[in-house]
Amino acid sequence: MENPRIDPHSDLTTLLQQVVDIESVSGNEGPLADEVERILLSAAHLEVIRYGHTVVGRTKRGRPERVVIAGHLDTVPVAGNLPSRLEGDRVYGRGTCDMKGGVAVMLKNAVEVTEPTRDVTWIFYDCEEVESSRNGLGALGREHPHLLQADFAVLMEPTSASVEGGCQGTCRFLIRTSGVAAHSARSWLGHNAIHDLGPVLTRLAEFDAREIEVDGLLYREGLNAVDIRGGIAGNVVPDAATLTVNYRFAPDKLPEDAEQVMREHFSGWELEFTDMAPGARPGLDRPAAAKFVEAVGASPRAKYGWTDVARFATLEVPAVNFGPGDPGKAHMDDEFCPVSDLETCHAALQRWLTA
């Protein structure tokens, strides 16, 4: 069945449904990317670049400031929630919240705002919902780093049409204990490795999950045991156990700072780090960021979680999350995007880009 064509001049509700109804589960973004490319090529004010299933449209008006507005085209797998449907003020369907609502707003503004007061780089990228090595924004940054250079960036992730600045950093690490296997009926002949994790869990619970203000936003850190493994049978004293810990740290820390904090907190145990992603400062003290917040007219709040704004932080580009849809509905079978959020985000971006 042929995919429907997208008309960026449609009303926002129709436009979102057109975008949603082109299925684009991670790895299958090609048809949607083709439509996005076609639409951007029809806009004479944009230079269009295609890299795989990532499509970039750029204005080149020689403005003193350049901003990036980015959003991913892919979704998690469909769960009987396509095609989309409209019920009252809500558009239901896979990807409506995360984050085709943002994509629809981007497309409409990319075509409509022909003379922005700041140069704009619109980035529609693939493979955000899968492992980081496949992320289209990351690949674009590696192969064409100049396309991510800007004074400010906006990720159109769902935020209920509010501004969420920066993001937390995250790391995971393992703590292993070893013992001596024995029959559980004669446990005194062995040594229980799982029991040795007791003091580790106590130390974890003693962690001071601080609230830290960064660029005027309040971030709360968190440390949690997320997995524990050990034992081979119900009648054997386990001779090995492994605890997985996840540390969510405020963006005032670099990854090496976060690692040092954890090694000091768990002194006496060996830590094996398996994953590390830096956080992102919101940079709300930068003029470009302040102007964005003023145009949007919402009180910014901290982003709890990790998003691709962190990729801009490594380039020293301040970035925020701002998009339609409740992030709590992302990936749910009944995910939806309120039409009112679409209208709010569309109008706010247009105010900002033409102010």
Steps between C-alpha positions, in 0.01 A plus 500: 500500500640840400578736786295821514666825400551765763369851443683746730233762427230284662365594841716361780262216588487371143874548459576298812276216385669497162841474665386232747337284233832448326633223723865563593611252764876533555678372190199566275516879482568506124146575374447778756846642434415505127189707571689738727767546233236566233334765717825677588615497136179681409599788731721734297646663811658175625820323408424126534751229594421130530720258694353151511154541647589833663379812319630852566353829380699822556436868446802703387395860555823615663333568835727566800358195680433138397272259684440128455151352535509120497264207531515127432285326241498151652263341749497192716318197350133528411257335742171505312496881522515594131342664310454810714162622622365829630291501818408844628819701551725194476669327209568135591748268332855369512742791511243774557670592828854375441555692288310549178309787658833681511580391143168642376567834670852506352379427147236770507735766633785394272279571198312803636784702654681613187674805648604411855685759703759233593632235262347158564624145449209255502614142567269198458700192604464124534565226757459694824297223665774235469862459605708818495739367236218519241374847597465717190580825680818346637598372154433842349719662763785259427486531121381861460574674831447849355128423466467483879685825564265766639449762768205306645307177437147377561409130514130457427459219754163492681489738796127589513591821314725619784874564495715229658861609518798277440488145633647274765805290433480126556740216570474134588754284675536151646617392844590132523549280806642149518450218746526122527228268369354241738181303560256732677440229760868533596535872436779536758726321254454778244488878481192684367588761236150648501521568872818698433294746299317602819759762602506629140124556509533672836763733359277569201205590723722748688565704185392862532281559191562871483305770325742712298425830328653532154442814292195582711336156475479249783618146422463208739756222489415135550681175575321169462567129488336391175602134477640227724609154390645198670444132572456194281245293692265512797722274709846643422680774690590749222868552434450816289266799495475818297323825580422756226474862613369800306615850596309799361714809553439871460656671197745691717715184483709362218496119453841471667364696799202265530730197483722642773198572724387138465846353561534706815149415623563127444859499620602145590328344199611477139265674254469392137341781294289370210328817379562873528313790337572863588230740609429837342494842658197702387707814453204722583739781579595522131320778306364259238350279771351795688332624185352156437355475851358851466335418168354173628365667811531196727695453821786261422556189706775238515493197271496177699646238270748496212430642153701598194551849640808338654653470152484877470648545847817323384523769229442773763167586339230575764184302433150443636216255444173650380220314329134394500377200695527370855833313537323262738300366203807428287519136380162411651248315284249781549746784443348822371582863429261782595416728208535794740865405560563498126355849468693633800835368375440609142412856605789523749761389246363741243513790750856415587621458144345826380552723805 
